[in-house]
């Protein structure tokens, strides 16, 4: 699925490697470990029509020298044990669950605001983002999602601080047939892995790409295999190249 992206008046250099600092959790930032909205590593769902939206929350530990932050880009890999991706995980244009995946989604109630262990780096600016969902990519049993979120004014980040990236919601529509049809595969275990996260700055400042975990960069659905060993980073794109996709 294609969504409009924020048109930023910038070009971005090829990303500069940095120490791996990716985190991923369901429901909240990985550092939020208490309360009724605390982070989860797995979601088990009965696939009985009683579900609602689940929020997927990637975050990152900021490297040093990010003084002109304008956004993040995430590449997400979705895998199941099936040789072909189940319809339940097909969210591309014209596919069974086309409108059940949304990014960027609201950050309300996520993280710790502008202070604390997991901060929102997008406050105080206008924001916009978008995503591209490719089912059956890079193999028939997987999906790759590339999405981004940006702010229209740059800001500095504090080295070593954890920040939110791009929040995603995935609903359970068509897990059973309530008159709109059913997308089979809700009960199939799945792994969702952030294979790549890029922190973007305005030129001439460099960007930073992460490919490994700080605590955990994978989450599971229905108890899917932790670690998602099949997930591998895909080719990095510059913001300019990705923006061209959405024109």
N, C-alpha and C positions, 0 to 999 in steps of 0.2 A: 504494500500500500504506500502511496506517496502522499506526503503532507507538505504544506508550504513551510519554508525555512526562513529564519531571520536573515535579512540581507544586511550584512555587516560591511562597512566601508573599510575593508582590509583584505590583504592577501597574507597567507600563512606559509612560513617556511616548512620544509620537511621536518617532521617531528624529531626531537632530540631524545635519545634513549635516557631513561632515568630509572632509579631503583623502583622495584615493583611495590605498589601500594594500593591495590584494588581491594575493595570489600563489597559483598553482596548479601542481601537478606530479603526475606519477605516481610511485609507489613511496616517495618520501620528501619531506621539506620542500625547497623550492626552493633553499635555501642549502646543502644537503648535496650537494656536487658531486664527491666522490671516494668510492671504495670500491665494493664489490659491490652495495650497496643505495642508490646515489646516485640523485638525482632525475632523472626523464626527462620530456621534453616530448612524446614520441610513443611509442606501443606498436604494433609490427607483430607480428601473430600469424597463424600458418599456418591456423588454423581446422581443425585435424586431430585434435582430441580430446586434445592433449597439454598444454593450457593449465592454468592455476591461477588463484587470486585475484589481481587487480590492485588496488592501493590508490591511491585518489585523495586527494590531500593538499592541501587549502586552508589558507592561513595568512594572517596579517595583521600589519601594523605598527601597534603601539598608538599612539593619539593621546595628547595630554596630558590630565591630569585624569581618568583612569580609576582611581578609588580604591575602587570597590565592584563590581568585575567579577563577574558570575555566569554568563556564557555567551555563545554566539554562535549566530546564525541565518544559514544560507546558502541562497541560491536559485541552483540550477544549471540551465543550459539545455543540452539535448542536441540536436544537429542532424546530419542526413545529407543527401546530395544527392537522396535519394528524395523524391517528392511525398508519400508516406505513410511513416510511421515503420516501419522493419523490425521483425519480430517479435523479433529479437535484442536490440533496445533497448526492448522492452515489458516493464517490471518492475512494472506495476500489479497490483492485486488481480484474480486470475483470469486474468491474461495469461500469455503463453507462458513468460516467465522471471521469474515472480512472486517466487521465493525466491533470486534470484541477485544482488540488490542489497541491501546492508546498511549502515545508518548509524544511530547511530555505531558504528564498528568500533574494534578495539584500537589503541592508540597505541604498543604495544611496538615498539621499534627505530626509531621515527619521531622526527625532529628531534634535538635535542641535550640532552634531559632538562630539568633545572631551571636549567641554565646554558648559555652558548654562543649561537650565532647564531639558533637557532629553538627556543624553549622551550615546554614543556607547561604551560599555565596552569590545568590541572585537578587537579594533584597536591595531596594533602592534604585531599581532600574526597570526599563521596559524589557520584556523577554518574549522570545518566540522560538519555536523549534519544530522538528519534524522527524519522520522516520521512513525507512524503506524495509519491507518485510519480504524475504525471498524464501519461499518454501522449496524443499528439495535441493537446497544449496548448503554446502558444497557437494553433498551426496544426497541420494533420494530419501534417506531416513532422517535428514536434519533440516533445520531452518537457520538462516542467518538474518539477524536484524541489525541494521545500522541506523543509529539515531543520535540526535544532537540537541543541545539546548544552549542558547546564548543570551547575553545581556547587551544592551546598546551603549553602555559606558564601561570603560575598563576600571578595575579595582585591584589592589594588592591582596595577596593571600599570605597567611602566616605559615611559615615552614613548619612541618610536623603536625599541623592541625588537620583534622578530618572534616571534609566537606561533602555535601550532597552533590550528586551528579545529575542524572535525568531520571525522574520517577516515571514508572510505567504502571498502568492498570490493565489487568487481564480478567475479564468477567467469565461467567460460566454459562452463558447463553447457549442454547441448543445442546446442553449435556443430556437432556431427555427431550422427547417430542411433546411440546405443549401447544402444538398447532402451527409451528414454524419450521418443523423438521428437526432432525437430530444430526449432530456431527459426531460420529463415532470416535472413540479413543480417549474419552475422559478418564477412564480407569487405568489407562496405560501409564506406568511410571515414566517420568521425564526428568532430565537434568537441564538446568539453565545456567550457562557459564558466561561471564564477561571475559572474553578472550583478549580484549584490548580497550583501553580507556586513554583518551588524549585530552590533556589540559591545554587549552588554546590561549595564546596571547596575541596582541597586536604587534606587527612588525615595527622595529627590527628585533623585538624580543622573541626568543625561541619558544616552541611548543614542547610538551613533554608527553611521551607515550609510555604507558604502563602495560605490562603483559602478565605479571605474576601477582599473587595474592599477598595482602598484608595479613589478614586473619583467614578469610575465606572468599573466593571469587565465584563459587558455585552454590546453587540452592537446588532443592529437589521438589518434585511433585509426585504424590502418591508413593513416597519412599524411594524414588529413583536413586541410582547409584551415586553416592557422593564423589566429588572429584571430577566427574565428567572427563575421563581420560581421553575421549575421542575428540574433544574440543581443541582446536589449534588456531592460533592467530591467523587472520587473513591479511591481505595486502593493505597497508595503511593508505588512506586518501587524504589529500589536503582539503580544507574547507571549500576552496574554489571549485575543485573537481566535483565534490559532493553537491554543492549548490546547483551545479549545472544539471544534475539528475532531476531536480524538481522544477525546472523551468518549463 
